[in-house]
């Protein structure tokens, strides 16, 4: 049970760091938006790609967390 808690803690820490880095990238993109129309289009495109990456990464992290929980709790 202690290993499960450690694994969950590691996964949550990884998720926290990814959210922090995503927030920093969004902040930089927000600053770039105010300069030019080209930058606006570029940033909006990157924002869409970033949102897609967040969903894929979040789904992957939840899937690995589910697998770890099933392994330690012997659900399957």
Protein Blocks (a to p, Z undefined) as FASTA:
>chain_A
ZZmmmmmmmmmmmmmmmmmmmmmmmmmmmmmmmmmmmlmmmmmmmmmmmmmmmmmmmmmm
mmmmmmmmmmmnopZZ
